[in-house]
Amino acid sequence: MTTVDLAELQRSLGSVLWAMGRVGGVCMTAPIFSDKVVPQRIRLAVMVLLTLVLAPLSPTTIDPMSADGIATMVSQVLIGAAIGFVLKLIFEAVSFGGQLVGQSMSLGFAETVNPSAGGSTPVLSQFYVLLVTLLFLAMDGHLRLISLLADSFHTLPPGRSAIDSNGLHAVLAFAAQLFGGAVRVALPAMTSLLMVNIGFAAISRAAPSMNLFAVGFPITVTLGFVALWLSLRSVPGAFDALQVQAWTLMHELVGG
């Protein structure tokens, strides 16, 4: 007759639950992992797989059915959500930068359906997001995120205090980098288009009878695409600088 060790069963259940909470928090907020474009079954399968892989790294004696267990589960979700949210901010910064470029070249009205956002977004914003998503995957950012999750169970194991007020303040302070990152991404193209608009202003003063709306719109769009093409080489560098700040903050949040 096989006997069941309840204490061992409790530890195994707790390990799975803590890993699932932290992985679930990341999958709710992190880019790519939370993208609604990815089928829900695939996202669920990735979450279950990561939970099973990381569960042995989170042993604890806390009873998952007790009040401490519920508090621990909530803290694991918050830790994962904070990690994913920091990474999400840099993608939103790039998206906002694309929106600024689109408005500068008179393409702010061109929008496309974005299932991830649950609505429509400017075309250039979506283009920039797709570009940096491919860069993120090419630089093994998704593997680096999984490695950070695995290390977090050693530096911030379940049962210890979760992210404190200083950590939350650091996340909110990093959110201010969204605007700075957007300007860093959009500045080259916006500067070129600003010079074009200054040229149109000079032409309007020299020839007031010229219909600049009819002439200037196609010229602005055409030169905007040229400026966009020339400025694309600066996007990887700007995105990499944002990534460095994000990874540094995420390591600080988990005590790494």
VENRAQUI-V191645 format. One record per backbone hydrogen bond with DSSP energy under -0.5 kcal/mol. CO is the residue of the C=O (numbers start at 1). NH is the residue of the N-H. If there is no record, write none. Layout:
CO_NH / CO_NH
//
This chain:
3_5 / 4_6 / 5_9 / 6_10 / 7_11 / 8_12 / 9_13 / 10_14 / 11_15 / 12_16 / 13_17 / 14_18 / 15_19 / 16_20 / 17_21 / 18_22 / 19_23 / 20_24 / 21_25 / 22_26 / 23_27 / 24_28 / 25_29 / 26_29 / 26_30 / 30_34 / 31_33 / 32_35 / 35_38 / 39_43 / 40_44 / 41_45 / 42_46 / 43_47 / 44_48 / 45_49 / 46_50 / 47_51 / 48_52 / 49_53 / 50_54 / 51_55 / 54_57 / 55_58 / 62_64 / 63_66 / 63_69 / 66_70 / 67_71 / 68_72 / 69_73 / 70_74 / 71_75 / 72_76 / 73_77 / 74_78 / 75_79 / 76_80 / 77_81 / 78_82 / 79_83 / 80_84 / 81_85 / 82_86 / 83_87 / 84_88 / 85_89 / 86_90 / 87_91 / 88_92 / 89_93 / 90_94 / 91_95 / 92_96 / 93_97 / 94_98 / 95_99 / 96_100 / 97_101 / 98_102 / 99_103 / 100_104 / 101_105 / 102_107 / 102_108 / 103_106 / 107_110 / 109_111 / 110_123 / 112_121 / 113_115 / 114_117 / 114_118 / 114_119 / 119_114 / 121_112 / 122_126 / 123_127 / 124_128 / 125_129 / 126_130 / 127_131 / 128_132 / 129_133 / 130_134 / 131_135 / 132_136 / 133_137 / 134_138 / 135_139 / 136_141 / 137_140 / 140_144 / 141_145 / 142_146 / 143_147 / 144_148 / 145_149 / 146_150 / 147_151 / 148_152 / 149_153 / 150_153 / 151_154 / 151_155 / 152_156 / 157_160 / 160_159 / 164_168 / 165_169 / 166_170 / 167_171 / 168_172 / 169_173 / 170_174 / 171_175 / 172_176 / 173_176 / 174_177 / 175_178 / 176_179 / 176_180 / 177_181 / 178_182 / 179_183 / 180_184 / 181_185 / 182_186 / 183_187 / 186_190 / 187_191 / 188_192 / 189_193 / 190_194 / 191_195 / 192_196 / 193_197 / 194_198 / 195_199 / 196_200 / 197_201 / 198_202 / 199_203 / 200_204 / 201_205 / 202_206 / 203_207 / 207_210 / 210_212 / 211_215 / 212_216 / 213_217 / 214_218 / 215_219 / 216_220 / 217_221 / 218_222 / 219_223 / 220_224 / 221_225 / 222_226 / 223_227 / 224_228 / 225_229 / 226_230 / 227_231 / 228_232 / 230_233 / 231_234 / 232_235 / 232_236 / 234_238 / 235_239 / 236_240 / 237_241 / 238_242 / 239_243 / 240_244 / 241_245 / 242_246 / 243_247 / 244_248 / 245_249 / 246_250 / 247_251 / 248_252 / 249_253 / 250_254 / 251_256 / 252_255
//
